[in-house]
Amino acid sequence: MSDYPFFFTWTAQNNAKPLELTGGEGAWFTTRGGDRWLDLGALSYQVNIGHGNRRIVDAIKRQADELCISAPNAVFPAKVELAERLLKMAGPGFSKVFFTLGGAESNENALKIARLVTGRLKNVSRYRSYHGASMGALALTGDWRRAPLEPLIPGVVHVQDCYCDRCPFGKTVDTCKRECATNIGDTMRLEGPKSIAAVFLEPVPGANGVLVPPPEYWPIVRAACDEEGALLVADEVLTGFGRTGKPFGFQHWNVTPDMITVAKGLASGYATIGAVIVHERIAKHFDEHVLACGLTYYAHPTACAAALETLKVYEDDHLYENAAALGPVLRRELDAIAARVTVKTFVRSLGLLGALEFEAPLDRWAVFSGELARRKLSLHVDGKRGTAIVSPPLCITESELVTGLRSLGEAAVAAFGAR
């Protein structure tokens, strides 16, 4: 058992690996031993803005001095401006924001809104997905975190993924008919006409391998939802706020979802806040019907201040543009790593979100993790799924990115062998 008086998450406590953070700046964080690590994972994918940003810290302090406690029905400037900015980011037609404390609660409340608006029970999501750890969001989740807690809420139907490197339909991306997308419409019809409340999709499943869809995928799913009268929910908890090179991931494919769920990059980890951004065609339902959703800490003042300042920093420091510009650099360096190692490797990326999928035994993954730690590189490594996922803060420079990825390449060669 760990000596610490609290639980570590997603692990047996005897296997916990504590990380004693003491601070950081930009793309780097520091630990108690005085080590400086290059954060190629943005901690838990949330530190888009970077470590140690004084603008956000100072905004939190100012808000705490002015108004530190609030009620869900309170109105104050930071809350109003934050909602207005989110609606503007989402694009034409979005009219309301529902605030939450994080990503799971965002998806949980999107589930509730979908049920209240449509009157339907069933929802569709993918097997290789993660939508949060609360019981409703976990029911939507398809990966390993769902099974230990089953049975969960009823009515969630899982479908196959846009996993082009290992197509579940036995196709190749050059010759397929986008079965990964058409399968969603087929499944909705098989579940019963007009029976699906919503389809929940991450624009790019991130923690489950950076599964970048073909360009026709989202338009096909949007059309299927329209045909069945189902809502389309874009889970942007991980991909939102520039991670893929655009403010929101779905904006790569010229579609408009009915709801957008966000968290992580909204305040970049400086405060606990999330949101559901709701299109007018859905929001208008609640003009006359009760919105049976609520939270004690809905739109907490200091969290709103942190998120508002974060959105301003994204714009002022041109971080969306930086992510878009560095996307090809990330891809080039990941491709170079794949070309160096002896094991079969797939590379996938969009913006500053990339994955290396190595076909290697678990003992070599343990070596890889050790080599990364020796080089003070932090990223998301999962030997059981065979992936190493890179998602650095958007403020990373090209020099930092290239140096870090080439060091990652040396770690991969040491673990998996050189050609």
LUMGU-763600 format. One record per residue (C-alpha): residue in one letter; x, y, z. Coordinates in steps of 0.5 Angstrom, whole numbers, padded with zeros to 4 digits, always signed. Example, Ala and Ser with C-alpha at 12.3 -4.5 7.8 and 13.67 -1.06 7.14 Angstrom:
REM residues 2
A+0025-0009+0016
S+0027-0002+0014
REM end
This chain:
REM residues 419
M+0000+0000+0000
S+0002+0007-0001
D+0005+0011+0004
Y+0001+0017+0002
P-0006+0018+0006
F-0010+0019-0001
F-0011+0014-0007
F-0008+0014-0013
T-0012+0014-0019
W-0013+0008-0024
T-0008+0004-0021
A-0007-0001-0016
Q-0004+0003-0010
N+0002-0002-0009
N+0004+0000-0017
A+0003+0007-0016
K+0008+0012-0019
P+0008+0018-0015
L+0010+0025-0019
E+0012+0030-0014
L+0011+0036-0018
T+0014+0043-0015
G+0013+0048-0021
G+0014+0049-0028
E+0015+0054-0034
G+0012+0053-0041
A+0013+0046-0044
W+0017+0044-0038
F+0015+0042-0031
T+0020+0041-0024
T+0020+0035-0019
R+0022+0035-0012
G+0029+0033-0013
G+0030+0039-0018
D+0029+0035-0024
R+0027+0039-0030
W+0022+0035-0035
L+0020+0036-0042
D+0012+0035-0042
L+0010+0032-0048
G+0004+0030-0045
A+0001+0036-0042
L+0000+0032-0036
S-0007+0029-0036
Y-0008+0032-0043
Q-0010+0039-0040
V-0004+0044-0040
N-0005+0047-0047
I-0003+0053-0044
G+0003+0051-0041
H+0006+0051-0034
G+0007+0057-0030
N+0003+0062-0034
R+0003+0068-0029
R-0003+0071-0033
I-0008+0066-0031
V-0005+0066-0024
D-0006+0073-0023
A-0013+0073-0026
I-0015+0068-0021
K-0012+0072-0015
R-0016+0078-0018
Q-0022+0074-0018
A-0021+0071-0011
D-0021+0078-0008
E-0027+0081-0012
L-0032+0075-0011
C-0030+0068-0009
I-0036+0065-0007
S-0042+0064-0012
A-0049+0061-0013
P-0051+0057-0019
N-0056+0063-0021
A-0051+0068-0020
V-0049+0073-0025
F-0042+0076-0025
P-0038+0079-0031
A-0033+0073-0032
K-0039+0068-0032
V-0042+0072-0038
E-0036+0074-0042
L-0033+0066-0041
A-0040+0064-0044
E-0040+0069-0050
R-0033+0067-0052
L-0035+0060-0052
L-0041+0061-0056
K-0037+0065-0061
M-0032+0060-0061
A-0037+0054-0063
G-0040+0058-0069
P-0046+0060-0071
G-0052+0058-0068
F-0050+0056-0061
S-0054+0060-0056
K-0053+0057-0049
V-0047+0054-0044
F-0048+0049-0039
F-0042+0050-0034
T-0039+0044-0030
L-0033+0042-0026
G-0030+0037-0031
G-0030+0033-0037
A-0034+0027-0034
E-0040+0032-0032
S-0040+0035-0038
N-0042+0029-0042
E-0046+0027-0036
N-0050+0033-0037
A-0050+0032-0045
L-0053+0026-0044
K-0059+0029-0039
I-0060+0034-0044
A-0061+0029-0050
R-0066+0025-0046
L-0070+0031-0044
V-0070+0034-0051
T-0071+0027-0055
G-0075+0023-0050
R-0071+0017-0052
L-0066+0013-0048
K-0061+0010-0052
N-0054+0013-0054
V-0049+0011-0059
S-0041+0011-0058
R-0035+0008-0060
Y-0031+0002-0057
R-0024+0005-0057
S-0027+0012-0053
Y-0026+0015-0047
H-0032+0020-0044
G-0031+0020-0037
A-0031+0016-0030
S-0038+0018-0028
M-0043+0012-0029
G-0046+0016-0035
A-0040+0018-0038
L-0037+0011-0036
A-0043+0008-0040
L-0041+0011-0046
T-0034+0010-0045
G-0031+0004-0049
D-0024+0002-0047
W-0022-0002-0041
R-0025+0003-0036
R-0032+0001-0037
A-0032-0006-0036
P-0030-0007-0028
L-0036-0002-0026
E-0041-0006-0031
P-0047-0006-0030
L-0048+0002-0032
I-0054+0006-0034
P-0058+0002-0040
G-0059+0004-0047
V-0051+0005-0049
V-0050+0002-0056
H-0042+0001-0058
V-0040+0001-0065
Q-0033+0000-0068
D-0028+0005-0069
C-0025+0009-0075
Y-0018+0005-0074
C-0016+0006-0081
D-0009+0002-0079
R-0013-0004-0076
C-0019-0003-0080
P-0025-0007-0076
F-0028-0008-0083
G-0022-0011-0086
K-0022-0006-0091
T-0016-0001-0093
V-0017+0007-0093
D-0016+0007-0100
T-0021+0002-0102
C-0026+0002-0097
K-0033+0005-0097
R-0032+0009-0090
E-0036+0003-0087
C-0033+0006-0080
A-0038+0012-0081
T-0044+0008-0085
N-0044+0003-0079
I-0047+0008-0074
G-0053+0010-0079
D-0054+0002-0080
T-0053+0001-0072
M-0058+0006-0071
R-0063+0003-0075
L-0062-0004-0073
E-0064-0001-0066
G-0070+0001-0068
P-0073+0007-0072
K-0072+0014-0069
S-0070+0011-0062
I-0063+0014-0061
A-0062+0020-0057
A-0055+0022-0059
V-0049+0020-0062
F-0043+0021-0057
L-0036+0022-0061
E-0029+0025-0060
P-0027+0028-0066
V-0020+0024-0065
P-0020+0019-0060
G-0014+0021-0056
A-0012+0017-0050
N-0015+0011-0054
G-0009+0012-0060
V-0010+0018-0064
L-0015+0015-0069
V-0016+0020-0074
P-0022+0019-0078
P-0022+0020-0086
P-0025+0026-0088
E-0032+0024-0090
Y-0033+0021-0083
W-0036+0026-0079
P-0041+0029-0085
I-0043+0022-0086
V-0045+0021-0078
R-0048+0028-0078
A-0053+0026-0084
A-0054+0019-0081
C-0056+0023-0074
D-0061+0028-0078
E-0064+0022-0082
E-0066+0019-0075
G-0067+0025-0071
A-0061+0024-0066
L-0057+0029-0063
L-0049+0029-0065
V-0045+0031-0059
A-0038+0033-0060
D-0033+0031-0054
E-0028+0036-0054
V-0025+0035-0047
L-0019+0032-0050
T-0019+0035-0057
G-0021+0042-0056
F-0018+0049-0055
G-0012+0048-0060
R-0010+0041-0059
T-0011+0039-0066
G-0009+0045-0069
K-0016+0048-0069
P-0020+0051-0063
F-0025+0045-0064
G-0023+0038-0067
F-0030+0038-0071
Q-0028+0044-0075
H-0023+0040-0079
W-0029+0037-0083
N-0034+0043-0084
V-0040+0040-0079
T-0044+0043-0074
P-0046+0038-0068
D-0052+0039-0063
M-0047+0040-0057
I-0040+0041-0055
T-0037+0038-0049
V-0031+0041-0046
A-0026+0041-0040
K-0019+0040-0040
G-0016+0046-0044
L-0022+0050-0042
A-0018+0053-0036
S-0011+0049-0038
G-0011+0045-0031
Y-0011+0052-0027
A-0018+0051-0025
T-0023+0045-0025
I-0028+0047-0030
G-0032+0044-0036
A-0038+0046-0040
V-0043+0044-0045
I-0044+0048-0051
V-0051+0048-0054
H-0054+0049-0060
E-0060+0054-0061
R-0064+0048-0064
I-0063+0044-0057
A-0063+0050-0052
K-0070+0053-0054
H-0073+0047-0052
F-0072+0049-0045
D-0075+0056-0046
E-0081+0052-0043
H-0079+0046-0040
V-0075+0045-0034
L-0067+0044-0035
A-0067+0038-0030
C-0059+0039-0029
G-0055+0043-0024
L-0049+0043-0019
T-0047+0047-0013
Y-0041+0050-0016
Y-0044+0051-0023
A-0039+0057-0026
H-0035+0058-0020
P-0032+0065-0020
T-0025+0063-0020
A-0025+0058-0025
C-0029+0062-0029
A-0023+0067-0029
A-0018+0062-0030
A-0022+0060-0036
L-0023+0067-0039
E-0016+0069-0038
T-0014+0062-0041
L-0018+0064-0048
K-0015+0070-0048
V-0008+0067-0048
Y-0010+0063-0053
E-0011+0068-0058
D-0006+0073-0055
D+0000+0068-0056
H-0003+0065-0062
L-0003+0058-0059
Y-0008+0055-0064
E-0004+0058-0070
N+0003+0055-0067
A-0001+0048-0066
A-0003+0048-0073
A+0004+0050-0075
L+0008+0045-0071
G+0003+0039-0073
P+0007+0037-0079
V+0014+0038-0075
L+0011+0033-0070
R+0009+0028-0076
R+0016+0029-0079
E+0019+0027-0073
L+0014+0021-0071
D+0015+0018-0078
A+0023+0019-0077
I+0022+0015-0071
A+0018+0009-0074
A+0023+0009-0079
R+0029+0008-0074
V+0026+0002-0070
T+0026-0005-0072
V+0019-0007-0069
K+0013-0006-0074
T+0010+0002-0072
F+0004+0006-0074
V+0004+0013-0074
R-0002+0018-0073
S-0003+0025-0072
L-0007+0031-0072
G-0004+0038-0070
L+0000+0037-0063
L-0003+0030-0062
G+0000+0024-0064
A+0001+0017-0063
L+0007+0012-0064
E+0004+0005-0064
F+0009+0000-0063
E+0008-0008-0064
A+0013-0010-0058
P+0012-0015-0052
L+0011-0012-0045
D+0018-0013-0043
R+0020-0008-0048
W+0015-0003-0046
A+0018-0003-0039
V+0025-0002-0042
F+0022+0004-0046
S+0019+0007-0040
G+0025+0007-0036
E+0029+0010-0042
L+0024+0016-0042
A+0025+0017-0035
R+0032+0017-0036
R+0032+0023-0041
K+0026+0026-0037
L+0021+0026-0042
S+0014+0026-0040
L+0008+0023-0045
H+0003+0018-0045
V+0006+0011-0045
D+0001+0004-0045
G+0004-0002-0047
K-0002-0006-0046
R-0005-0002-0052
G+0002-0001-0055
T+0001+0006-0056
A+0006+0012-0054
I+0002+0019-0055
V+0005+0026-0055
S+0001+0032-0053
P+0005+0037-0051
P+0003+0044-0049
L+0001+0049-0055
C+0006+0054-0053
I+0012+0049-0054
T+0017+0052-0059
E+0020+0048-0065
S+0026+0047-0062
E+0024+0044-0056
L+0019+0039-0060
V+0024+0037-0064
T+0030+0036-0059
G+0024+0032-0055
L+0022+0028-0060
R+0029+0026-0062
S+0031+0024-0055
L+0024+0020-0055
G+0027+0017-0061
E+0033+0015-0058
A+0029+0012-0052
A+0025+0008-0057
V+0031+0005-0061
A+0034+0003-0054
A+0028-0001-0052
F+0025-0004-0059
G+0032-0004-0063
A+0035+0000-0069
R+0034-0002-0076
REM end
